[in-house]
């Protein structure tokens, strides 16, 4: 019985970690500014539109 309980806790923990990672990724995607992004670097000029 305790093995089944440990497996259940492991599954719940994995789901919580997965939800936290997905939430963080969604938060990061929302925090990026809308519009045009212009980068100048060693590879030249890069323009990205969102």
mmCIF file of the N, C-alpha and C atoms, coordinates in Angstrom:
data_MODEL
# 
_entry.id   MODEL 
# 
loop_
_atom_site.group_PDB 
_atom_site.id 
_atom_site.type_symbol 
_atom_site.label_atom_id 
_atom_site.label_alt_id 
_atom_site.label_comp_id 
_atom_site.label_asym_id 
_atom_site.label_entity_id 
_atom_site.label_seq_id 
_atom_site.pdbx_PDB_ins_code 
_atom_site.Cartn_x 
_atom_site.Cartn_y 
_atom_site.Cartn_z 
_atom_site.occupancy 
_atom_site.B_iso_or_equiv 
_atom_site.pdbx_formal_charge 
_atom_site.auth_seq_id 
_atom_site.auth_comp_id 
_atom_site.auth_asym_id 
_atom_site.auth_atom_id 
_atom_site.pdbx_PDB_model_num 
ATOM 1   N N  . UNK A 1 1  ? 0.823  -1.194 0.000   1.00 0.00 ? 1  UNK A N  1 
ATOM 2   C CA . UNK A 1 1  ? 0.000  0.000  0.000   1.00 0.00 ? 1  UNK A CA 1 
ATOM 3   C C  . UNK A 1 1  ? 0.864  1.253  0.000   1.00 0.00 ? 1  UNK A C  1 
ATOM 4   N N  . UNK A 1 2  ? 1.976  1.262  0.729   1.00 0.00 ? 2  UNK A N  1 
ATOM 5   C CA . UNK A 1 2  ? 2.811  2.458  0.786   1.00 0.00 ? 2  UNK A CA 1 
ATOM 6   C C  . UNK A 1 2  ? 3.509  2.713  -0.545  1.00 0.00 ? 2  UNK A C  1 
ATOM 7   N N  . UNK A 1 3  ? 3.788  1.665  -1.318  1.00 0.00 ? 3  UNK A N  1 
ATOM 8   C CA . UNK A 1 3  ? 4.409  1.860  -2.625  1.00 0.00 ? 3  UNK A CA 1 
ATOM 9   C C  . UNK A 1 3  ? 3.434  2.585  -3.544  1.00 0.00 ? 3  UNK A C  1 
ATOM 10  N N  . UNK A 1 4  ? 2.162  2.215  -3.510  1.00 0.00 ? 4  UNK A N  1 
ATOM 11  C CA . UNK A 1 4  ? 1.162  2.881  -4.339  1.00 0.00 ? 4  UNK A CA 1 
ATOM 12  C C  . UNK A 1 4  ? 1.025  4.352  -3.940  1.00 0.00 ? 4  UNK A C  1 
ATOM 13  N N  . UNK A 1 5  ? 1.104  4.606  -2.649  1.00 0.00 ? 5  UNK A N  1 
ATOM 14  C CA . UNK A 1 5  ? 1.006  5.990  -2.171  1.00 0.00 ? 5  UNK A CA 1 
ATOM 15  C C  . UNK A 1 5  ? 2.216  6.795  -2.621  1.00 0.00 ? 5  UNK A C  1 
ATOM 16  N N  . UNK A 1 6  ? 3.394  6.201  -2.585  1.00 0.00 ? 6  UNK A N  1 
ATOM 17  C CA . UNK A 1 6  ? 4.602  6.891  -3.039  1.00 0.00 ? 6  UNK A CA 1 
ATOM 18  C C  . UNK A 1 6  ? 4.533  7.196  -4.531  1.00 0.00 ? 6  UNK A C  1 
ATOM 19  N N  . UNK A 1 7  ? 4.019  6.242  -5.302  1.00 0.00 ? 7  UNK A N  1 
ATOM 20  C CA . UNK A 1 7  ? 3.871  6.468  -6.743  1.00 0.00 ? 7  UNK A CA 1 
ATOM 21  C C  . UNK A 1 7  ? 2.869  7.593  -6.991  1.00 0.00 ? 7  UNK A C  1 
ATOM 22  N N  . UNK A 1 8  ? 1.792  7.627  -6.236  1.00 0.00 ? 8  UNK A N  1 
ATOM 23  C CA . UNK A 1 8  ? 0.801  8.684  -6.373  1.00 0.00 ? 8  UNK A CA 1 
ATOM 24  C C  . UNK A 1 8  ? 1.422  10.050 -6.058  1.00 0.00 ? 8  UNK A C  1 
ATOM 25  N N  . UNK A 1 9  ? 2.203  10.143 -4.989  1.00 0.00 ? 9  UNK A N  1 
ATOM 26  C CA . UNK A 1 9  ? 2.876  11.399 -4.652  1.00 0.00 ? 9  UNK A CA 1 
ATOM 27  C C  . UNK A 1 9  ? 3.867  11.799 -5.741  1.00 0.00 ? 9  UNK A C  1 
ATOM 28  N N  . UNK A 1 10 ? 4.550  10.831 -6.321  1.00 0.00 ? 10 UNK A N  1 
ATOM 29  C CA . UNK A 1 10 ? 5.498  11.104 -7.392  1.00 0.00 ? 10 UNK A CA 1 
ATOM 30  C C  . UNK A 1 10 ? 4.772  11.666 -8.618  1.00 0.00 ? 10 UNK A C  1 
ATOM 31  N N  . UNK A 1 11 ? 3.654  11.079 -8.976  1.00 0.00 ? 11 UNK A N  1 
ATOM 32  C CA . UNK A 1 11 ? 2.877  11.553 -10.126 1.00 0.00 ? 11 UNK A CA 1 
ATOM 33  C C  . UNK A 1 11 ? 2.346  12.962 -9.866  1.00 0.00 ? 11 UNK A C  1 
ATOM 34  N N  . UNK A 1 12 ? 1.822  13.197 -8.678  1.00 0.00 ? 12 UNK A N  1 
ATOM 35  C CA . UNK A 1 12 ? 1.301  14.524 -8.334  1.00 0.00 ? 12 UNK A CA 1 
ATOM 36  C C  . UNK A 1 12 ? 2.433  15.553 -8.354  1.00 0.00 ? 12 UNK A C  1 
ATOM 37  N N  . UNK A 1 13 ? 3.583  15.204 -7.838  1.00 0.00 ? 13 UNK A N  1 
ATOM 38  C CA . UNK A 1 13 ? 4.734  16.108 -7.855  1.00 0.00 ? 13 UNK A CA 1 
ATOM 39  C C  . UNK A 1 13 ? 5.176  16.429 -9.270  1.00 0.00 ? 13 UNK A C  1 
ATOM 40  N N  . UNK A 1 14 ? 5.189  15.426 -10.137 1.00 0.00 ? 14 UNK A N  1 
ATOM 41  C CA . UNK A 1 14 ? 5.570  15.650 -11.533 1.00 0.00 ? 14 UNK A CA 1 
ATOM 42  C C  . UNK A 1 14 ? 4.563  16.573 -12.224 1.00 0.00 ? 14 UNK A C  1 
ATOM 43  N N  . UNK A 1 15 ? 3.282  16.400 -11.931 1.00 0.00 ? 15 UNK A N  1 
ATOM 44  C CA . UNK A 1 15 ? 2.262  17.272 -12.514 1.00 0.00 ? 15 UNK A CA 1 
ATOM 45  C C  . UNK A 1 15 ? 2.403  18.712 -12.026 1.00 0.00 ? 15 UNK A C  1 
ATOM 46  N N  . UNK A 1 16 ? 2.725  18.890 -10.758 1.00 0.00 ? 16 UNK A N  1 
ATOM 47  C CA . UNK A 1 16 ? 2.912  20.232 -10.206 1.00 0.00 ? 16 UNK A CA 1 
ATOM 48  C C  . UNK A 1 16 ? 4.116  20.911 -10.859 1.00 0.00 ? 16 UNK A C  1 
ATOM 49  N N  . UNK A 1 17 ? 5.201  20.182 -11.020 1.00 0.00 ? 17 UNK A N  1 
ATOM 50  C CA . UNK A 1 17 ? 6.397  20.743 -11.657 1.00 0.00 ? 17 UNK A CA 1 
ATOM 51  C C  . UNK A 1 17 ? 6.101  21.099 -13.107 1.00 0.00 ? 17 UNK A C  1 
ATOM 52  N N  . UNK A 1 18 ? 5.391  20.233 -13.810 1.00 0.00 ? 18 UNK A N  1 
ATOM 53  C CA . UNK A 1 18 ? 5.039  20.498 -15.204 1.00 0.00 ? 18 UNK A CA 1 
ATOM 54  C C  . UNK A 1 18 ? 4.166  21.746 -15.315 1.00 0.00 ? 18 UNK A C  1 
ATOM 55  N N  . UNK A 1 19 ? 3.181  21.868 -14.439 1.00 0.00 ? 19 UNK A N  1 
ATOM 56  C CA . UNK A 1 19 ? 2.311  23.041 -14.450 1.00 0.00 ? 19 UNK A CA 1 
ATOM 57  C C  . UNK A 1 19 ? 3.106  24.314 -14.158 1.00 0.00 ? 19 UNK A C  1 
ATOM 58  N N  . UNK A 1 20 ? 4.054  24.243 -13.240 1.00 0.00 ? 20 UNK A N  1 
ATOM 59  C CA . UNK A 1 20 ? 4.867  25.408 -12.908 1.00 0.00 ? 20 UNK A CA 1 
ATOM 60  C C  . UNK A 1 20 ? 5.739  25.823 -14.095 1.00 0.00 ? 20 UNK A C  1 
ATOM 61  N N  . UNK A 1 21 ? 6.337  24.875 -14.775 1.00 0.00 ? 21 UNK A N  1 
ATOM 62  C CA . UNK A 1 21 ? 7.192  25.185 -15.926 1.00 0.00 ? 21 UNK A CA 1 
ATOM 63  C C  . UNK A 1 21 ? 6.363  25.784 -17.057 1.00 0.00 ? 21 UNK A C  1 
ATOM 64  N N  . UNK A 1 22 ? 5.200  25.198 -17.330 1.00 0.00 ? 22 UNK A N  1 
ATOM 65  C CA . UNK A 1 22 ? 4.345  25.738 -18.386 1.00 0.00 ? 22 UNK A CA 1 
ATOM 66  C C  . UNK A 1 22 ? 3.844  27.137 -18.035 1.00 0.00 ? 22 UNK A C  1 
ATOM 67  N N  . UNK A 1 23 ? 3.508  27.358 -16.787 1.00 0.00 ? 23 UNK A N  1 
ATOM 68  C CA . UNK A 1 23 ? 3.077  28.683 -16.351 1.00 0.00 ? 23 UNK A CA 1 
ATOM 69  C C  . UNK A 1 23 ? 4.176  29.711 -16.491 1.00 0.00 ? 23 UNK A C  1 
ATOM 70  N N  . UNK A 1 24 ? 5.391  29.343 -16.147 1.00 0.00 ? 24 UNK A N  1 
ATOM 71  C CA . UNK A 1 24 ? 6.523  30.260 -16.279 1.00 0.00 ? 24 UNK A CA 1 
ATOM 72  C C  . UNK A 1 24 ? 6.779  30.596 -17.744 1.00 0.00 ? 24 UNK A C  1 
ATOM 73  N N  . UNK A 1 25 ? 6.714  29.581 -18.618 1.00 0.00 ? 25 UNK A N  1 
ATOM 74  C CA . UNK A 1 25 ? 6.912  29.830 -20.044 1.00 0.00 ? 25 UNK A CA 1 
ATOM 75  C C  . UNK A 1 25 ? 5.829  30.746 -20.602 1.00 0.00 ? 25 UNK A C  1 
ATOM 76  N N  . UNK A 1 26 ? 4.606  30.557 -20.182 1.00 0.00 ? 26 UNK A N  1 
ATOM 77  C CA . UNK A 1 26 ? 3.514  31.425 -20.621 1.00 0.00 ? 26 UNK A CA 1 
ATOM 78  C C  . UNK A 1 26 ? 3.729  32.849 -20.116 1.00 0.00 ? 26 UNK A C  1 
ATOM 79  N N  . UNK A 1 27 ? 4.170  32.989 -18.884 1.00 0.00 ? 27 UNK A N  1 
ATOM 80  C CA . UNK A 1 27 ? 4.457  34.310 -18.318 1.00 0.00 ? 27 UNK A CA 1 
ATOM 81  C C  . UNK A 1 27 ? 5.556  35.009 -19.117 1.00 0.00 ? 27 UNK A C  1 
ATOM 82  N N  . UNK A 1 28 ? 6.621  34.292 -19.452 1.00 0.00 ? 28 UNK A N  1 
ATOM 83  C CA . UNK A 1 28 ? 7.713  34.874 -20.220 1.00 0.00 ? 28 UNK A CA 1 
ATOM 84  C C  . UNK A 1 28 ? 7.251  35.289 -21.610 1.00 0.00 ? 28 UNK A C  1 
ATOM 85  N N  . UNK A 1 29 ? 6.390  34.507 -22.230 1.00 0.00 ? 29 UNK A N  1 
ATOM 86  C CA . UNK A 1 29 ? 5.878  34.843 -23.562 1.00 0.00 ? 29 UNK A CA 1 
ATOM 87  C C  . UNK A 1 29 ? 5.012  36.097 -23.505 1.00 0.00 ? 29 UNK A C  1 
ATOM 88  N N  . UNK A 1 30 ? 4.246  36.263 -22.439 1.00 0.00 ? 30 UNK A N  1 
ATOM 89  C CA . UNK A 1 30 ? 3.394  37.445 -22.308 1.00 0.00 ? 30 UNK A CA 1 
ATOM 90  C C  . UNK A 1 30 ? 4.208  38.702 -22.011 1.00 0.00 ? 30 UNK A C  1 
ATOM 91  N N  . UNK A 1 31 ? 5.360  38.568 -21.387 1.00 0.00 ? 31 UNK A N  1 
ATOM 92  C CA . UNK A 1 31 ? 6.159  39.719 -20.995 1.00 0.00 ? 31 UNK A CA 1 
ATOM 93  C C  . UNK A 1 31 ? 6.971  40.303 -22.151 1.00 0.00 ? 31 UNK A C  1 
ATOM 94  N N  . UNK A 1 32 ? 7.093  39.595 -23.268 1.00 0.00 ? 32 UNK A N  1 
ATOM 95  C CA . UNK A 1 32 ? 7.833  40.132 -24.400 1.00 0.00 ? 32 UNK A CA 1 
ATOM 96  C C  . UNK A 1 32 ? 7.033  41.261 -25.026 1.00 0.00 ? 32 UNK A C  1 
ATOM 97  N N  . UNK A 1 33 ? 7.693  42.353 -25.354 1.00 0.00 ? 33 UNK A N  1 
ATOM 98  C CA . UNK A 1 33 ? 6.963  43.500 -25.911 1.00 0.00 ? 33 UNK A CA 1 
ATOM 99  C C  . UNK A 1 33 ? 6.431  43.197 -27.312 1.00 0.00 ? 33 UNK A C  1 
ATOM 100 N N  . UNK A 1 34 ? 5.280  43.778 -27.615 1.00 0.00 ? 34 UNK A N  1 
ATOM 101 C CA . UNK A 1 34 ? 4.706  43.669 -28.958 1.00 0.00 ? 34 UNK A CA 1 
ATOM 102 C C  . UNK A 1 34 ? 5.388  44.670 -29.868 1.00 0.00 ? 34 UNK A C  1 
ATOM 103 N N  . UNK A 1 35 ? 5.361  44.399 -31.147 1.00 0.00 ? 35 UNK A N  1 
ATOM 104 C CA . UNK A 1 35 ? 5.894  45.340 -32.112 1.00 0.00 ? 35 UNK A CA 1 
ATOM 105 C C  . UNK A 1 35 ? 7.113  44.801 -32.830 1.00 0.00 ? 35 UNK A C  1 
ATOM 106 N N  . UNK A 1 36 ? 8.015  45.679 -33.138 1.00 0.00 ? 36 UNK A N  1 
ATOM 107 C CA . UNK A 1 36 ? 9.200  45.382 -33.918 1.00 0.00 ? 36 UNK A CA 1 
ATOM 108 C C  . UNK A 1 36 ? 10.427 45.323 -33.016 1.00 0.00 ? 36 UNK A C  1 
ATOM 109 N N  . UNK A 1 37 ? 11.281 44.346 -33.292 1.00 0.00 ? 37 UNK A N  1 
ATOM 110 C CA . UNK A 1 37 ? 12.527 44.228 -32.537 1.00 0.00 ? 37 UNK A CA 1 
ATOM 111 C C  . UNK A 1 37 ? 13.669 44.254 -33.542 1.00 0.00 ? 37 UNK A C  1 
ATOM 112 N N  . UNK A 1 38 ? 14.627 45.168 -33.334 1.00 0.00 ? 38 UNK A N  1 
ATOM 113 C CA . UNK A 1 38 ? 15.771 45.315 -34.231 1.00 0.00 ? 38 UNK A CA 1 
ATOM 114 C C  . UNK A 1 38 ? 17.035 45.011 -33.432 1.00 0.00 ? 38 UNK A C  1 
ATOM 115 N N  . UNK A 1 39 ? 17.806 44.033 -33.912 1.00 0.00 ? 39 UNK A N  1 
ATOM 116 C CA . UNK A 1 39 ? 19.052 43.651 -33.250 1.00 0.00 ? 39 UNK A CA 1 
ATOM 117 C C  . UNK A 1 39 ? 20.211 43.838 -34.227 1.00 0.00 ? 39 UNK A C  1 
ATOM 118 N N  . UNK A 1 40 ? 21.303 44.430 -33.735 1.00 0.00 ? 40 UNK A N  1 
ATOM 119 C CA . UNK A 1 40 ? 22.525 44.564 -34.515 1.00 0.00 ? 40 UNK A CA 1 
ATOM 120 C C  . UNK A 1 40 ? 23.595 43.789 -33.777 1.00 0.00 ? 40 UNK A C  1 
ATOM 121 N N  . UNK A 1 41 ? 24.158 42.803 -34.448 1.00 0.00 ? 41 UNK A N  1 
ATOM 122 C CA . UNK A 1 41 ? 25.157 41.965 -33.807 1.00 0.00 ? 41 UNK A CA 1 
ATOM 123 C C  . UNK A 1 41 ? 26.238 41.561 -34.781 1.00 0.00 ? 41 UNK A C  1 
ATOM 124 N N  . UNK A 1 42 ? 27.040 40.602 -34.383 1.00 0.00 ? 42 UNK A N  1 
ATOM 125 C CA . UNK A 1 42 ? 28.146 40.171 -35.244 1.00 0.00 ? 42 UNK A CA 1 
ATOM 126 C C  . UNK A 1 42 ? 27.669 39.528 -36.549 1.00 0.00 ? 42 UNK A C  1 
ATOM 127 N N  . UNK A 1 43 ? 26.431 39.034 -36.584 1.00 0.00 ? 43 UNK A N  1 
ATOM 128 C CA . UNK A 1 43 ? 25.900 38.419 -37.798 1.00 0.00 ? 43 UNK A CA 1 
ATOM 129 C C  . UNK A 1 43 ? 25.153 39.423 -38.672 1.00 0.00 ? 43 UNK A C  1 
ATOM 130 N N  . UNK A 1 44 ? 25.145 40.670 -38.299 1.00 0.00 ? 44 UNK A N  1 
ATOM 131 C CA . UNK A 1 44 ? 24.492 41.693 -39.092 1.00 0.00 ? 44 UNK A CA 1 
ATOM 132 C C  . UNK A 1 44 ? 23.210 42.191 -38.443 1.00 0.00 ? 44 UNK A C  1 
ATOM 133 N N  . UNK A 1 45 ? 22.329 42.739 -39.252 1.00 0.00 ? 45 UNK A N  1 
ATOM 134 C CA . UNK A 1 45 ? 21.084 43.335 -38.805 1.00 0.00 ? 45 UNK A CA 1 
ATOM 135 C C  . UNK A 1 45 ? 19.991 42.272 -38.816 1.00 0.00 ? 45 UNK A C  1 
ATOM 136 N N  . UNK A 1 46 ? 19.196 42.234 -37.754 1.00 0.00 ? 46 UNK A N  1 
ATOM 137 C CA . UNK A 1 46 ? 18.114 41.251 -37.650 1.00 0.00 ? 46 UNK A CA 1 
ATOM 138 C C  . UNK A 1 46 ? 16.863 41.995 -37.202 1.00 0.00 ? 46 UNK A C  1 
ATOM 139 N N  . UNK A 1 47 ? 15.794 41.880 -37.988 1.00 0.00 ? 47 UNK A N  1 
ATOM 140 C CA . UNK A 1 47 ? 14.531 42.549 -37.671 1.00 0.00 ? 47 UNK A CA 1 
ATOM 141 C C  . UNK A 1 47 ? 13.470 41.484 -37.494 1.00 0.00 ? 47 UNK A C  1 
ATOM 142 N N  . UNK A 1 48 ? 12.790 41.524 -36.329 1.00 0.00 ? 48 UNK A N  1 
ATOM 143 C CA . UNK A 1 48 ? 11.737 40.569 -36.035 1.00 0.00 ? 48 UNK A CA 1 
ATOM 144 C C  . UNK A 1 48 ? 10.458 41.311 -35.717 1.00 0.00 ? 48 UNK A C  1 
ATOM 145 N N  . UNK A 1 49 ? 9.376  40.853 -36.295 1.00 0.00 ? 49 UNK A N  1 
ATOM 146 C CA . UNK A 1 49 ? 8.057  41.416 -35.978 1.00 0.00 ? 49 UNK A CA 1 
ATOM 147 C C  . UNK A 1 49 ? 7.253  40.417 -35.174 1.00 0.00 ? 49 UNK A C  1 
ATOM 148 N N  . UNK A 1 50 ? 6.485  40.925 -34.235 1.00 0.00 ? 50 UNK A N  1 
ATOM 149 C CA . UNK A 1 50 ? 5.693  40.019 -33.409 1.00 0.00 ? 50 UNK A CA 1 
ATOM 150 C C  . UNK A 1 50 ? 4.237  40.288 -33.625 1.00 0.00 ? 50 UNK A C  1 
# 
